[in-house]
Amino acid sequence: MALAGVLAVGVVIAIIEGRGSSHGAITIRGVIGSEKQAFFDDPQVRKAFTRNGLKVEVDPAGSRQIATSIDLGRYDFAFPSSAPAADRIQQERRITTKYTPFSSPMVIATFQPIAELLAREGVARHGATWTFDMSRYLRLVARKVRWDQLKNNTSYPVRKNILVSTTDPRSSNSAAMYLAIASYVANGDSVVRGEAAEKKVLPLLSELFLDQGYTENTTEGPFEDYLSLGMGKTPLVCAYEAQFVDAGVRGRLRPDMVLMYPSPTVQSAHTLVPLDTKGDRVGRLLSSDPELQRLAAQHGFRTADPARFTKLTTDHRIPVATDLIDVVDIPSYDTLEHLLAGVAKSYG
């Protein structure tokens, strides 16, 4: 009887310990925007899924690649970084369900000397947070102004055009969101609608990308350059706010690194499209599980509970905009595709 009791206790312990492992969990595969890779790689996120009987495996890709060229037949869910990319997947696969567990506005990551240079030109302003005036910036781009042509520029006298570094608009959502912002401003502070408006803004939009030279397919690339190589290579980088906040939480930001909000900006709604019932379980958990929502906020995303994000950024002294006011709408799915196709055509 004593031996039986010991065995029984051992079985109970094994069961309890087994609940914390992925043994016996259902494997679910997804393709995600690359900026969410750190979130899905987080051991705490994996444990949260495991507690719900799931083992989630992901492959990163550019969000527009996910919507246009990735073979989704290999996956249970697609998780691009914007509603337009998700809408395309839904339309092509006739799926009505989607989940938006978190979001992140587009920002410009830069450095203190660059911010001060641009402030003297009226492009940047410093209040509670830094803002980046897109209208004044586009005027500099249209005139092809170089950094070394700015008055009293002793901190960055480089013979190259003043341009925000982005990803490739043909594959990446962050570049598409940047294009959405620029198109609004270039169209007289109005959302682009119709063929005439598209033709009007396309020449300037094309310059914003073509004059950069080579661009990468995912946002992770230029933002990593920003963190590791400094302003010599990337003085201005278009990124997701979540990337900057996540870097701050991880202690990767240097004192001279500055976060600026484009005026106006757009909110990138990270939208999960379930491709089958297994993928639907991931979407529901990410949207409703308190632990996963907490961890999403810890990685810099804005969730349904603003208090989580505010506490995180306050605790780590990361200066972010508490209330986003100057946010504009993204063009319709078809219009955005027309603009992106026009820019892609200009690549030749």
C-alpha positions, 0 to 999 in steps of 0.5 A: 500500500505504501508503494502504491501511495508513492506511485500515485503521488508520482503520477500526480506530480508528473501530470502537474509538471506535464501541464507546463510543457508542450508535450501533447499540445496541438501544433499550429503554424502561422506566418507573421509580420516580422516585427512580431517575431520577438513576441512569438519567440518569448518563452512566456508567450510560448508557455501561455499557449502551452497552458491552453494546449497549443504549440504555435510555430511561426515564420516571419515575412513581409506583410504584403508578401503574406497577402500576395505571394506566400503559399498560405496553404501551409499555414493555419493562420496569417498575421500581417501587420495591417487591415488592408493586407488582412482584407486581401487575404480574406477576400481571396480566400472568402474568409469572414473572421478576423482578430485584431488583438493589438495595434501600433502607430507608425513612427520615425526613429531618429537621433537627437542631433538629427531631431535638432537639425530638423527642428531648425528647419521646422520639420520637427517639433518638441513638446511632450513628445517629438513630432515630424511634420510630413508636409514640411518634410515632403517639401524638402524631398520635392526640392531634393535637399541634401543634409549638407545643404542645411544651415549650420549643419555640423553634426551630420554634413552628409552629401545625400538627400534627406529621406526617411529609410523604409522597407520595400513597398512591394513586400512590406506593410510598414512601407505601405503605411508610410505611403498611406501617410505621405499620400494623404499629405501630398493630396492636400490633407485628404485621403486619396480617392479615384484615378485623378488623385492617384496620378497626382501623388504618384510622382512624389511617392515614387521619389520617396522610395526610389531615391533610397536605393536598396530597401529590405523586405521586412521592418526588422532589417532597417530598425536593426540597422538603426539600433546597431549602426547608428545615424551614419547609415540610418538617420531617419527610419520608419518603424512601428512604435512597438519596435521602439518601445520593445527596444527600450524595455530590453535596454537597447536604446541609447540616450541619443535615440529619439522617437518622433510621431509623423504628423499625421500618422496612421494606426497599423492594426495587426490583424490575424486571419484564421485559415482553419479552426486551429488558427481561429483558436490562436486568434481568440486566445490572443484577443481574450487571454489576459496573460497574452494581452499583458505580454503583447503590451510588454512587447510594446503593442497597444492592446484593449487596455491602455493602462498596461501600455502606459504603465510599461512606458512610464516604468521604463521612461520611454517618451510616447504619445499617451493619446494619439490625436493626429491619426488619419485613415488609410486609403481603401484597399483598392486605392492603396493597391493602385498606389503600391502598383504604381510605385512598383512600376516606377522601379522598372 
